Amino acid sequence: MKPASTSIGPSAHGFRVDLTGRTALVTGASSGIGRRFAVILAENGANVVIGARRHGLLEELKISIEASGGKALAVTLDVSDENSIIAAYDDASRHFGAVDTVIANAGVIVSGSPLKMSAADFDRIMAVNLRGVFLTAREGARRMAVPGAAAACRGRILIISSITADRPYQGISAYSASKAAVVQLGRVLAKDCARKGINVNTICPGFIETELTDELWDTEFGRELLESFPRKRVMSPEALDGLLLYLSSDWSAEITGSVFTIDDGQSLA
């Protein structure tokens, strides 16, 4: 586990956006930045549908959100399974009404030499990180594209990629390829959805303190990577709060097809 002194994360407390009336589906919500996304969206008034495979963690999150005055629905979700995606949207519609805000966040990583990576591991990364984003965004867009939606322009799809999409970090070739693919997927979806009142944007975060990267910082590569960052630190999940809220709100009506990097200068290395 990396030293706590290397992390930093600006708080969103005091930065408020009124998301009352919105229903947001967040994939990969059982931990990490997905969990943070669900919390901050709920704090700002959105109904949140939290999806992941680890239902026990989702139920804990749901209880926590509701205890703070928010509204949440936990749905067991495998983003690589089309039927599971459809069922999640159906559950959301029955409970809260139509989903108008989608955060396609679920992801997995398998690190190591590509020469030793199995085809099964490669396929698993692509199934979650690329197929999962496509299925999540496509189903959301299908349901948002209803009569009158184009004029209202309230549909929001936000894809979570990574700075590894265009930087060649060692040992994560398949993961990086999947993240590069979803950046382009987001751009093309934005063009396809432009006349349907649906905005599609992508965030490329830098390295963030989550369980997905916990083991990295105990490796020689992780220590060297941390030392290479201009500020020699990683971010906390709260670093994405402001942009998440803005892109999920009515304030971002004219922003679509954009790709945003938030990395504390890590990609300047």
PyRosetta script that sets phi, psi and omega in degrees:
from pyrosetta import init, pose_from_sequence

init()
pose = pose_from_sequence("MKPASTSIGPSAHGFRVDLTGRTALVTGASSGIGRRFAVILAENGANVVIGARRHGLLEELKISIEASGGKALAVTLDVSDENSIIAAYDDASRHFGAVDTVIANAGVIVSGSPLKMSAADFDRIMAVNLRGVFLTAREGARRMAVPGAAAACRGRILIISSITADRPYQGISAYSASKAAVVQLGRVLAKDCARKGINVNTICPGFIETELTDELWDTEFGRELLESFPRKRVMSPEALDGLLLYLSSDWSAEITGSVFTIDDGQSLA")
pose.set_psi(1, 131.9)
pose.set_omega(1, -177.5)
pose.set_phi(2, -70.5)
pose.set_psi(2, 155.7)
pose.set_omega(2, 179.1)
pose.set_phi(3, -60.9)
pose.set_psi(3, 139.5)
pose.set_omega(3, -179.3)
pose.set_phi(4, -61.1)
pose.set_psi(4, -27.9)
pose.set_omega(4, -175.8)
pose.set_phi(5, -67.6)
pose.set_psi(5, -13.3)
pose.set_omega(5, -179.3)
pose.set_phi(6, -88.8)
pose.set_psi(6, -4.1)
pose.set_omega(6, -176.3)
pose.set_phi(7, -103.3)
pose.set_psi(7, 152.6)
pose.set_omega(7, 176.6)
pose.set_phi(8, -149.7)
pose.set_psi(8, 148.6)
pose.set_omega(8, 177.0)
pose.set_phi(9, -160.0)
pose.set_psi(9, 111.9)
pose.set_omega(9, 177.3)
pose.set_phi(10, -65.1)
pose.set_psi(10, 139.2)
pose.set_omega(10, -178.4)
pose.set_phi(11, -85.0)
pose.set_psi(11, 146.6)
pose.set_omega(11, 176.3)
pose.set_phi(12, -86.6)
pose.set_psi(12, -3.7)
pose.set_omega(12, -179.6)
pose.set_phi(13, -60.8)
pose.set_psi(13, 128.1)
pose.set_omega(13, -175.1)
pose.set_phi(14, 98.6)
pose.set_psi(14, -21.4)
pose.set_omega(14, 175.3)
pose.set_phi(15, -98.9)
pose.set_psi(15, 108.2)
pose.set_omega(15, -173.1)
pose.set_phi(16, -119.8)
pose.set_psi(16, 140.9)
pose.set_omega(16, 173.0)
pose.set_phi(17, -132.7)
pose.set_psi(17, 131.9)
pose.set_omega(17, -177.7)
pose.set_phi(18, -81.4)
pose.set_psi(18, 106.7)
pose.set_omega(18, 178.8)
pose.set_phi(19, -106.5)
pose.set_psi(19, 17.5)
pose.set_omega(19, 179.3)
pose.set_phi(20, -57.3)
pose.set_psi(20, 132.6)
pose.set_omega(20, -179.2)
pose.set_phi(21, 94.0)
pose.set_psi(21, -13.3)
pose.set_omega(21, 176.8)
pose.set_phi(22, -87.3)
pose.set_psi(22, 147.3)
pose.set_omega(22, 172.6)
pose.set_phi(23, -120.4)
pose.set_psi(23, 119.2)
pose.set_omega(23, -174.8)
pose.set_phi(24, -112.2)
pose.set_psi(24, 131.4)
pose.set_omega(24, 172.4)
pose.set_phi(25, -100.1)
pose.set_psi(25, 123.0)
pose.set_omega(25, -179.5)
pose.set_phi(26, -117.1)
pose.set_psi(26, 118.3)
pose.set_omega(26, 176.4)
pose.set_phi(27, -91.0)
pose.set_psi(27, 157.0)
pose.set_omega(27, -176.9)
pose.set_phi(28, 63.0)
pose.set_psi(28, 37.9)
pose.set_omega(28, -171.1)
pose.set_phi(29, -90.3)
pose.set_psi(29, 0.4)
pose.set_omega(29, -175.0)
pose.set_phi(30, -76.8)
pose.set_psi(30, -15.4)
pose.set_omega(30, -178.2)
pose.set_phi(31, -161.8)
pose.set_psi(31, 175.8)
pose.set_omega(31, 171.9)
pose.set_phi(32, 59.8)
pose.set_psi(32, -143.9)
pose.set_omega(32, -175.8)
pose.set_phi(33, -69.9)
pose.set_psi(33, -26.9)
pose.set_omega(33, 176.7)
pose.set_phi(34, -63.1)
pose.set_psi(34, -42.0)
pose.set_omega(34, 176.4)
pose.set_phi(35, -62.3)
pose.set_psi(35, -44.0)
pose.set_omega(35, 178.9)
pose.set_phi(36, -62.3)
pose.set_psi(36, -42.7)
pose.set_omega(36, 178.4)
pose.set_phi(37, -55.9)
pose.set_psi(37, -46.4)
pose.set_omega(37, -178.4)
pose.set_phi(38, -61.0)
pose.set_psi(38, -43.8)
pose.set_omega(38, -178.6)
pose.set_phi(39, -63.1)
pose.set_psi(39, -48.2)
pose.set_omega(39, -174.8)
pose.set_phi(40, -71.1)
pose.set_psi(40, -34.6)
pose.set_omega(40, 175.8)
pose.set_phi(41, -64.3)
pose.set_psi(41, -43.2)
pose.set_omega(41, 179.3)
pose.set_phi(42, -65.9)
pose.set_psi(42, -39.7)
pose.set_omega(42, 179.2)
pose.set_phi(43, -61.0)
pose.set_psi(43, -26.7)
pose.set_omega(43, -178.7)
pose.set_phi(44, -100.4)
pose.set_psi(44, 16.5)
pose.set_omega(44, 168.0)
pose.set_phi(45, 103.5)
pose.set_psi(45, -7.5)
pose.set_omega(45, -179.0)
pose.set_phi(46, -76.8)
pose.set_psi(46, 147.4)
pose.set_omega(46, 163.7)
pose.set_phi(47, -75.1)
pose.set_psi(47, 131.7)
pose.set_omega(47, -177.6)
pose.set_phi(48, -117.5)
pose.set_psi(48, 132.5)
pose.set_omega(48, 173.9)
pose.set_phi(49, -106.1)
pose.set_psi(49, 112.8)
pose.set_omega(49, -173.8)
pose.set_phi(50, -103.0)
pose.set_psi(50, 122.3)
pose.set_omega(50, -175.7)
pose.set_phi(51, -123.2)
pose.set_psi(51, 139.6)
pose.set_omega(51, 175.4)
pose.set_phi(52, -174.2)
pose.set_psi(52, 176.4)
pose.set_omega(52, 179.2)
pose.set_phi(53, -84.4)
pose.set_psi(53, -25.5)
pose.set_omega(53, -176.4)
pose.set_phi(54, -90.4)
pose.set_psi(54, 86.8)
pose.set_omega(54, -170.5)
pose.set_phi(55, -65.6)
pose.set_psi(55, -33.1)
pose.set_omega(55, 179.7)
pose.set_phi(56, -59.4)
pose.set_psi(56, -42.4)
pose.set_omega(56, 178.3)
pose.set_phi(57, -67.7)
pose.set_psi(57, -34.7)
pose.set_omega(57, 177.7)
pose.set_phi(58, -64.5)
pose.set_psi(58, -41.1)
pose.set_omega(58, -179.9)
pose.set_phi(59, -64.4)
pose.set_psi(59, -38.2)
pose.set_omega(59, 176.6)
pose.set_phi(60, -62.7)
pose.set_psi(60, -42.2)
pose.set_omega(60, 179.4)
pose.set_phi(61, -65.9)
pose.set_psi(61, -42.7)
pose.set_omega(61, 178.7)
pose.set_phi(62, -57.8)
pose.set_psi(62, -46.7)
pose.set_omega(62, 179.3)
pose.set_phi(63, -60.9)
pose.set_psi(63, -41.8)
pose.set_omega(63, -179.4)
pose.set_phi(64, -64.6)
pose.set_psi(64, -43.6)
pose.set_omega(64, 179.7)
pose.set_phi(65, -63.3)
pose.set_psi(65, -45.1)
pose.set_omega(65, -178.5)
pose.set_phi(66, -67.6)
pose.set_psi(66, -33.6)
pose.set_omega(66, 178.3)
pose.set_phi(67, -65.6)
pose.set_psi(67, -23.9)
pose.set_omega(67, 178.7)
pose.set_phi(68, -94.1)
pose.set_psi(68, 7.0)
pose.set_omega(68, 177.3)
pose.set_phi(69, 95.9)
pose.set_psi(69, 2.8)
pose.set_omega(69, 180.0)
pose.set_phi(70, -88.3)
pose.set_psi(70, 176.9)
pose.set_omega(70, 179.4)
pose.set_phi(71, -123.0)
pose.set_psi(71, 128.2)
pose.set_omega(71, -175.6)
pose.set_phi(72, -144.7)
pose.set_psi(72, 152.0)
pose.set_omega(72, 173.5)
pose.set_phi(73, -132.1)
pose.set_psi(73, 127.3)
pose.set_omega(73, 178.7)
pose.set_phi(74, -97.1)
pose.set_psi(74, 128.7)
pose.set_omega(74, 178.7)
pose.set_phi(75, -129.8)
pose.set_psi(75, 128.6)
pose.set_omega(75, 174.5)
pose.set_phi(76, -68.6)
pose.set_psi(76, 127.7)
pose.set_omega(76, -169.0)
pose.set_phi(77, -144.6)
pose.set_psi(77, 127.9)
pose.set_omega(77, 170.3)
pose.set_phi(78, -112.5)
pose.set_psi(78, 106.7)
pose.set_omega(78, -172.1)
pose.set_phi(79, -67.6)
pose.set_psi(79, -17.2)
pose.set_omega(79, 178.5)
pose.set_phi(80, -81.7)
pose.set_psi(80, -6.1)
pose.set_omega(80, -177.2)
pose.set_phi(81, -108.2)
pose.set_psi(81, 113.8)
pose.set_omega(81, -176.7)
pose.set_phi(82, -59.3)
pose.set_psi(82, -41.1)
pose.set_omega(82, -179.7)
pose.set_phi(83, -64.9)
pose.set_psi(83, -35.5)
pose.set_omega(83, 177.6)
pose.set_phi(84, -66.2)
pose.set_psi(84, -39.7)
pose.set_omega(84, 177.2)
pose.set_phi(85, -62.2)
pose.set_psi(85, -48.6)
pose.set_omega(85, -178.8)
pose.set_phi(86, -61.1)
pose.set_psi(86, -42.5)
pose.set_omega(86, 179.6)
pose.set_phi(87, -62.5)
pose.set_psi(87, -37.6)
pose.set_omega(87, 179.7)
pose.set_phi(88, -64.4)
pose.set_psi(88, -44.6)
pose.set_omega(88, 177.4)
pose.set_phi(89, -64.8)
pose.set_psi(89, -38.7)
pose.set_omega(89, 177.5)
pose.set_phi(90, -61.8)
pose.set_psi(90, -44.4)
pose.set_omega(90, 178.4)
pose.set_phi(91, -61.6)
pose.set_psi(91, -42.3)
pose.set_omega(91, 179.8)
pose.set_phi(92, -61.8)
pose.set_psi(92, -43.3)
pose.set_omega(92, -178.6)
pose.set_phi(93, -64.5)
pose.set_psi(93, -39.6)
pose.set_omega(93, 179.5)
pose.set_phi(94, -67.3)
pose.set_psi(94, -35.2)
pose.set_omega(94, -173.7)
pose.set_phi(95, -86.2)
pose.set_psi(95, -43.8)
pose.set_omega(95, -173.7)
pose.set_phi(96, -119.9)
pose.set_psi(96, -16.0)
pose.set_omega(96, -168.3)
pose.set_phi(97, 101.6)
pose.set_psi(97, -175.3)
pose.set_omega(97, -172.7)
pose.set_phi(98, -61.8)
pose.set_psi(98, 139.3)
pose.set_omega(98, 173.4)
pose.set_phi(99, -74.5)
pose.set_psi(99, 128.4)
pose.set_omega(99, 177.1)
pose.set_phi(100, -119.0)
pose.set_psi(100, -0.7)
pose.set_omega(100, -178.2)
pose.set_phi(101, -138.5)
pose.set_psi(101, 120.8)
pose.set_omega(101, -176.4)
pose.set_phi(102, -120.9)
pose.set_psi(102, 127.3)
pose.set_omega(102, 175.8)
pose.set_phi(103, -114.0)
pose.set_psi(103, 99.4)
pose.set_omega(103, -177.9)
pose.set_phi(104, -86.1)
pose.set_psi(104, 91.4)
pose.set_omega(104, -168.8)
pose.set_phi(105, -114.7)
pose.set_psi(105, -23.2)
pose.set_omega(105, -172.6)
pose.set_phi(106, -55.8)
pose.set_psi(106, 136.9)
pose.set_omega(106, 179.2)
pose.set_phi(107, -161.3)
pose.set_psi(107, 156.3)
pose.set_omega(107, 175.7)
pose.set_phi(108, -132.4)
pose.set_psi(108, 160.1)
pose.set_omega(108, 178.2)
pose.set_phi(109, -139.7)
pose.set_psi(109, 139.5)
pose.set_omega(109, 170.5)
pose.set_phi(110, -127.3)
pose.set_psi(110, 116.1)
pose.set_omega(110, -176.1)
pose.set_phi(111, -101.8)
pose.set_psi(111, 163.5)
pose.set_omega(111, -179.6)
pose.set_phi(112, 129.5)
pose.set_psi(112, 175.8)
pose.set_omega(112, -178.5)
pose.set_phi(113, -61.7)
pose.set_psi(113, 132.1)
pose.set_omega(113, 176.3)
pose.set_phi(114, -63.3)
pose.set_psi(114, -21.6)
pose.set_omega(114, 179.1)
pose.set_phi(115, -70.0)
pose.set_psi(115, -18.9)
pose.set_omega(115, -179.2)
pose.set_phi(116, -109.7)
pose.set_psi(116, -4.8)
pose.set_omega(116, -178.4)
pose.set_phi(117, -71.2)
pose.set_psi(117, 136.0)
pose.set_omega(117, 178.0)
pose.set_phi(118, -80.1)
pose.set_psi(118, 155.8)
pose.set_omega(118, 176.2)
pose.set_phi(119, -62.1)
pose.set_psi(119, -32.9)
pose.set_omega(119, -180.0)
pose.set_phi(120, -64.9)
pose.set_psi(120, -41.3)
pose.set_omega(120, 178.1)
pose.set_phi(121, -66.6)
pose.set_psi(121, -40.6)
pose.set_omega(121, 177.0)
pose.set_phi(122, -59.9)
pose.set_psi(122, -46.7)
pose.set_omega(122, -179.0)
pose.set_phi(123, -63.8)
pose.set_psi(123, -36.5)
pose.set_omega(123, 179.8)
pose.set_phi(124, -66.0)
pose.set_psi(124, -41.7)
pose.set_omega(124, 177.7)
pose.set_phi(125, -60.8)
pose.set_psi(125, -47.2)
pose.set_omega(125, -178.7)
pose.set_phi(126, -67.9)
pose.set_psi(126, -34.6)
pose.set_omega(126, -179.3)
pose.set_phi(127, -63.5)
pose.set_psi(127, -40.1)
pose.set_omega(127, -178.7)
pose.set_phi(128, -85.9)
pose.set_psi(128, -52.0)
pose.set_omega(128, -169.3)
pose.set_phi(129, -76.2)
pose.set_psi(129, -28.4)
pose.set_omega(129, -178.4)
pose.set_phi(130, -112.1)
pose.set_psi(130, -58.7)
pose.set_omega(130, 177.9)
pose.set_phi(131, -58.8)
pose.set_psi(131, -41.9)
pose.set_omega(131, -178.7)
pose.set_phi(132, -62.4)
pose.set_psi(132, -41.9)
pose.set_omega(132, 177.5)
pose.set_phi(133, -65.3)
pose.set_psi(133, -43.5)
pose.set_omega(133, 179.3)
pose.set_phi(134, -60.2)
pose.set_psi(134, -48.7)
pose.set_omega(134, -178.7)
pose.set_phi(135, -63.6)
pose.set_psi(135, -42.2)
pose.set_omega(135, 179.9)
pose.set_phi(136, -63.3)
pose.set_psi(136, -47.8)
pose.set_omega(136, -178.4)
pose.set_phi(137, -69.4)
pose.set_psi(137, -41.3)
pose.set_omega(137, -178.4)
pose.set_phi(138, -62.6)
pose.set_psi(138, -46.3)
pose.set_omega(138, -178.9)
pose.set_phi(139, -65.4)
pose.set_psi(139, -38.9)
pose.set_omega(139, 177.0)
pose.set_phi(140, -62.5)
pose.set_psi(140, -45.1)
pose.set_omega(140, -179.2)
pose.set_phi(141, -64.6)
pose.set_psi(141, -40.2)
pose.set_omega(141, 178.2)
pose.set_phi(142, -57.4)
pose.set_psi(142, -40.4)
pose.set_omega(142, -176.3)
pose.set_phi(143, -80.9)
pose.set_psi(143, -26.2)
pose.set_omega(143, 177.5)
pose.set_phi(144, -79.2)
pose.set_psi(144, -24.5)
pose.set_omega(144, -175.1)
pose.set_phi(145, -80.5)
pose.set_psi(145, 71.1)
pose.set_omega(145, -178.9)
pose.set_phi(146, -114.3)
pose.set_psi(146, 162.7)
pose.set_omega(146, 178.7)
pose.set_phi(147, -53.7)
pose.set_psi(147, 132.3)
pose.set_omega(147, -179.9)
pose.set_phi(148, 91.8)
pose.set_psi(148, -13.3)
pose.set_omega(148, -176.1)
pose.set_phi(149, -67.4)
pose.set_psi(149, -35.4)
pose.set_omega(149, -177.0)
pose.set_phi(150, -61.8)
pose.set_psi(150, -42.1)
pose.set_omega(150, -179.1)
pose.set_phi(151, -69.8)
pose.set_psi(151, -38.2)
pose.set_omega(151, -178.5)
pose.set_phi(152, -71.8)
pose.set_psi(152, -35.0)
pose.set_omega(152, 179.0)
pose.set_phi(153, 50.8)
pose.set_psi(153, 50.9)
pose.set_omega(153, -178.6)
pose.set_phi(154, -108.5)
pose.set_psi(154, -5.1)
pose.set_omega(154, -180.0)
pose.set_phi(155, -71.1)
pose.set_psi(155, 135.4)
pose.set_omega(155, -178.5)
pose.set_phi(156, -134.1)
pose.set_psi(156, 125.0)
pose.set_omega(156, 171.9)
pose.set_phi(157, -124.3)
pose.set_psi(157, 124.6)
pose.set_omega(157, -178.2)
pose.set_phi(158, -122.6)
pose.set_psi(158, 119.4)
pose.set_omega(158, -178.6)
pose.set_phi(159, -101.4)
pose.set_psi(159, 134.5)
pose.set_omega(159, 178.3)
pose.set_phi(160, -101.1)
pose.set_psi(160, 113.1)
pose.set_omega(160, 177.5)
pose.set_phi(161, -105.3)
pose.set_psi(161, -132.3)
pose.set_omega(161, -175.3)
pose.set_phi(162, -171.9)
pose.set_psi(162, 154.0)
pose.set_omega(162, 174.3)
pose.set_phi(163, -66.2)
pose.set_psi(163, -15.5)
pose.set_omega(163, 176.8)
pose.set_phi(164, -71.4)
pose.set_psi(164, -7.2)
pose.set_omega(164, 178.6)
pose.set_phi(165, -63.3)
pose.set_psi(165, -30.6)
pose.set_omega(165, -179.0)
pose.set_phi(166, -131.7)
pose.set_psi(166, 15.6)
pose.set_omega(166, 174.8)
pose.set_phi(167, -125.7)
pose.set_psi(167, 132.6)
pose.set_omega(167, -172.9)
pose.set_phi(168, -84.5)
pose.set_psi(168, 72.7)
pose.set_omega(168, 174.9)
pose.set_phi(169, -73.8)
pose.set_psi(169, 138.8)
pose.set_omega(169, -174.7)
pose.set_phi(170, -69.3)
pose.set_psi(170, 141.2)
pose.set_omega(170, 168.6)
pose.set_phi(171, 85.1)
pose.set_psi(171, 6.1)
pose.set_omega(171, 180.0)
pose.set_phi(172, -135.9)
pose.set_psi(172, 46.3)
pose.set_omega(172, -173.5)
pose.set_phi(173, -62.5)
pose.set_psi(173, -46.9)
pose.set_omega(173, -177.9)
pose.set_phi(174, -67.8)
pose.set_psi(174, -42.4)
pose.set_omega(174, 177.8)
pose.set_phi(175, -59.8)
pose.set_psi(175, -47.2)
pose.set_omega(175, -179.8)
pose.set_phi(176, -61.6)
pose.set_psi(176, -40.5)
pose.set_omega(176, 179.2)
pose.set_phi(177, -63.3)
pose.set_psi(177, -40.2)
pose.set_omega(177, 179.7)
pose.set_phi(178, -65.5)
pose.set_psi(178, -37.5)
pose.set_omega(178, -179.3)
pose.set_phi(179, -73.4)
pose.set_psi(179, -33.3)
pose.set_omega(179, 174.3)
pose.set_phi(180, -66.7)
pose.set_psi(180, -38.9)
pose.set_omega(180, -179.2)
pose.set_phi(181, -63.3)
pose.set_psi(181, -39.9)
pose.set_omega(181, -177.7)
pose.set_phi(182, -73.7)
pose.set_psi(182, -23.8)
pose.set_omega(182, 173.6)
pose.set_phi(183, -62.2)
pose.set_psi(183, -48.5)
pose.set_omega(183, 179.2)
pose.set_phi(184, -68.7)
pose.set_psi(184, -36.8)
pose.set_omega(184, 175.5)
pose.set_phi(185, -56.8)
pose.set_psi(185, -44.2)
pose.set_omega(185, 179.9)
pose.set_phi(186, -62.1)
pose.set_psi(186, -41.9)
pose.set_omega(186, 180.0)
pose.set_phi(187, -62.5)
pose.set_psi(187, -46.3)
pose.set_omega(187, -177.3)
pose.set_phi(188, -69.4)
pose.set_psi(188, -40.0)
pose.set_omega(188, 176.5)
pose.set_phi(189, -60.6)
pose.set_psi(189, -38.6)
pose.set_omega(189, 178.8)
pose.set_phi(190, -59.6)
pose.set_psi(190, -41.5)
pose.set_omega(190, 179.6)
pose.set_phi(191, -68.9)
pose.set_psi(191, -41.9)
pose.set_omega(191, 179.0)
pose.set_phi(192, -63.0)
pose.set_psi(192, -32.4)
pose.set_omega(192, -174.0)
pose.set_phi(193, -99.2)
pose.set_psi(193, -0.7)
pose.set_omega(193, -171.6)
pose.set_phi(194, -58.6)
pose.set_psi(194, -37.4)
pose.set_omega(194, -178.5)
pose.set_phi(195, -91.2)
pose.set_psi(195, 8.0)
pose.set_omega(195, -179.8)
pose.set_phi(196, -107.8)
pose.set_psi(196, 5.5)
pose.set_omega(196, 179.5)
pose.set_phi(197, 76.3)
pose.set_psi(197, 24.2)
pose.set_omega(197, -177.2)
pose.set_phi(198, -120.9)
pose.set_psi(198, 122.7)
pose.set_omega(198, 175.9)
pose.set_phi(199, -94.8)
pose.set_psi(199, 135.1)
pose.set_omega(199, 178.1)
pose.set_phi(200, -124.6)
pose.set_psi(200, 119.5)
pose.set_omega(200, -179.9)
pose.set_phi(201, -133.5)
pose.set_psi(201, 163.4)
pose.set_omega(201, -175.6)
pose.set_phi(202, -130.3)
pose.set_psi(202, 136.9)
pose.set_omega(202, 172.4)
pose.set_phi(203, -109.8)
pose.set_psi(203, 132.6)
pose.set_omega(203, 174.9)
pose.set_phi(204, -111.6)
pose.set_psi(204, 93.1)
pose.set_omega(204, 179.1)
pose.set_phi(205, -76.3)
pose.set_psi(205, 156.3)
pose.set_omega(205, 168.3)
pose.set_phi(206, -81.5)
pose.set_psi(206, -162.6)
pose.set_omega(206, -179.7)
pose.set_phi(207, -72.1)
pose.set_psi(207, 126.6)
pose.set_omega(207, -174.8)
pose.set_phi(208, -121.7)
pose.set_psi(208, 148.9)
pose.set_omega(208, 179.4)
pose.set_phi(209, -74.5)
pose.set_psi(209, 95.6)
pose.set_omega(209, 177.4)
pose.set_phi(210, -141.2)
pose.set_psi(210, 172.3)
pose.set_omega(210, 179.0)
pose.set_phi(211, -67.3)
pose.set_psi(211, -20.5)
pose.set_omega(211, 178.6)
pose.set_phi(212, -65.9)
pose.set_psi(212, -29.7)
pose.set_omega(212, -177.6)
pose.set_phi(213, -113.1)
pose.set_psi(213, 1.7)
pose.set_omega(213, -174.5)
pose.set_phi(214, -52.0)
pose.set_psi(214, -46.7)
pose.set_omega(214, -174.1)
pose.set_phi(215, -73.4)
pose.set_psi(215, -21.0)
pose.set_omega(215, -176.5)
pose.set_phi(216, -59.6)
pose.set_psi(216, -39.6)
pose.set_omega(216, -170.6)
pose.set_phi(217, -75.4)
pose.set_psi(217, -7.8)
pose.set_omega(217, 175.1)
pose.set_phi(218, -93.1)
pose.set_psi(218, -1.1)
pose.set_omega(218, 179.5)
pose.set_phi(219, -96.3)
pose.set_psi(219, 160.9)
pose.set_omega(219, 178.0)
pose.set_phi(220, -61.8)
pose.set_psi(220, -41.6)
pose.set_omega(220, 178.7)
pose.set_phi(221, -62.1)
pose.set_psi(221, -42.3)
pose.set_omega(221, -179.5)
pose.set_phi(222, -62.8)
pose.set_psi(222, -42.1)
pose.set_omega(222, 179.0)
pose.set_phi(223, -65.5)
pose.set_psi(223, -40.5)
pose.set_omega(223, 177.9)
pose.set_phi(224, -66.4)
pose.set_psi(224, -38.9)
pose.set_omega(224, 179.2)
pose.set_phi(225, -63.2)
pose.set_psi(225, -46.1)
pose.set_omega(225, 179.6)
pose.set_phi(226, -60.8)
pose.set_psi(226, -41.4)
pose.set_omega(226, -179.6)
pose.set_phi(227, -65.6)
pose.set_psi(227, -26.8)
pose.set_omega(227, -178.3)
pose.set_phi(228, -77.4)
pose.set_psi(228, -20.8)
pose.set_omega(228, -178.7)
pose.set_phi(229, -66.5)
pose.set_psi(229, 136.2)
pose.set_omega(229, -178.9)
pose.set_phi(230, -54.6)
pose.set_psi(230, -34.9)
pose.set_omega(230, 179.9)
pose.set_phi(231, -102.5)
pose.set_psi(231, 2.2)
pose.set_omega(231, 172.9)
pose.set_phi(232, 52.0)
pose.set_psi(232, 46.1)
pose.set_omega(232, -179.1)
pose.set_phi(233, -156.7)
pose.set_psi(233, 162.6)
pose.set_omega(233, 173.1)
pose.set_phi(234, -110.3)
pose.set_psi(234, 167.1)
pose.set_omega(234, -177.4)
pose.set_phi(235, -93.8)
pose.set_psi(235, 162.2)
pose.set_omega(235, 169.8)
pose.set_phi(236, -99.0)
pose.set_psi(236, 161.5)
pose.set_omega(236, -178.2)
pose.set_phi(237, -56.3)
pose.set_psi(237, -27.2)
pose.set_omega(237, -178.8)
pose.set_phi(238, -63.9)
pose.set_psi(238, -16.5)
pose.set_omega(238, -178.3)
pose.set_phi(239, -61.7)
pose.set_psi(239, -21.9)
pose.set_omega(239, -176.5)
pose.set_phi(240, -95.8)
pose.set_psi(240, -3.4)
pose.set_omega(240, -172.3)
pose.set_phi(241, -54.0)
pose.set_psi(241, -52.9)
pose.set_omega(241, -172.7)
pose.set_phi(242, -60.3)
pose.set_psi(242, -47.0)
pose.set_omega(242, -178.7)
pose.set_phi(243, -69.0)
pose.set_psi(243, -38.8)
pose.set_omega(243, 176.7)
pose.set_phi(244, -56.3)
pose.set_psi(244, -49.3)
pose.set_omega(244, -177.9)
pose.set_phi(245, -64.9)
pose.set_psi(245, -42.6)
pose.set_omega(245, -179.3)
pose.set_phi(246, -62.4)
pose.set_psi(246, -48.3)
pose.set_omega(246, -176.9)
pose.set_phi(247, -72.2)
pose.set_psi(247, -16.7)
pose.set_omega(247, 177.5)
pose.set_phi(248, -90.0)
pose.set_psi(248, -6.1)
pose.set_omega(248, -170.4)
pose.set_phi(249, -104.3)
pose.set_psi(249, 173.7)
pose.set_omega(249, 175.7)
pose.set_phi(250, -68.6)
pose.set_psi(250, -18.6)
pose.set_omega(250, 179.8)
pose.set_phi(251, -63.1)
pose.set_psi(251, -24.1)
pose.set_omega(251, -174.8)
pose.set_phi(252, -98.6)
pose.set_psi(252, 27.9)
pose.set_omega(252, -175.2)
pose.set_phi(253, -58.3)
pose.set_psi(253, -29.7)
pose.set_omega(253, -176.9)
pose.set_phi(254, -98.8)
pose.set_psi(254, 12.8)
pose.set_omega(254, -177.8)
pose.set_phi(255, -113.8)
pose.set_psi(255, 113.9)
pose.set_omega(255, 175.8)
pose.set_phi(256, -152.0)
pose.set_psi(256, 148.4)
pose.set_omega(256, -178.0)
pose.set_phi(257, 76.8)
pose.set_psi(257, 13.8)
pose.set_omega(257, -177.2)
pose.set_phi(258, -95.9)
pose.set_psi(258, 153.8)
pose.set_omega(258, 177.6)
pose.set_phi(259, -124.3)
pose.set_psi(259, 122.7)
pose.set_omega(259, -175.0)
pose.set_phi(260, -114.5)
pose.set_psi(260, 131.5)
pose.set_omega(260, 175.5)
pose.set_phi(261, -102.8)
pose.set_psi(261, 127.2)
pose.set_omega(261, 171.7)
pose.set_phi(262, -128.4)
pose.set_psi(262, 106.3)
pose.set_omega(262, -172.9)
pose.set_phi(263, -145.6)
pose.set_psi(263, 11.4)
pose.set_omega(263, 178.6)
pose.set_phi(264, 57.5)
pose.set_psi(264, 28.2)
pose.set_omega(264, 178.9)
pose.set_phi(265, 80.6)
pose.set_psi(265, 9.2)
pose.set_omega(265, -176.6)
pose.set_phi(266, -60.4)
pose.set_psi(266, -36.8)
pose.set_omega(266, -177.5)
pose.set_phi(267, -76.8)
pose.set_psi(267, -0.6)
pose.set_omega(267, 174.3)
pose.set_phi(268, -80.5)
pose.set_psi(268, -8.8)
pose.set_omega(268, -176.7)
pose.set_phi(269, -64.5)
pose.dump_pdb("model.pdb")
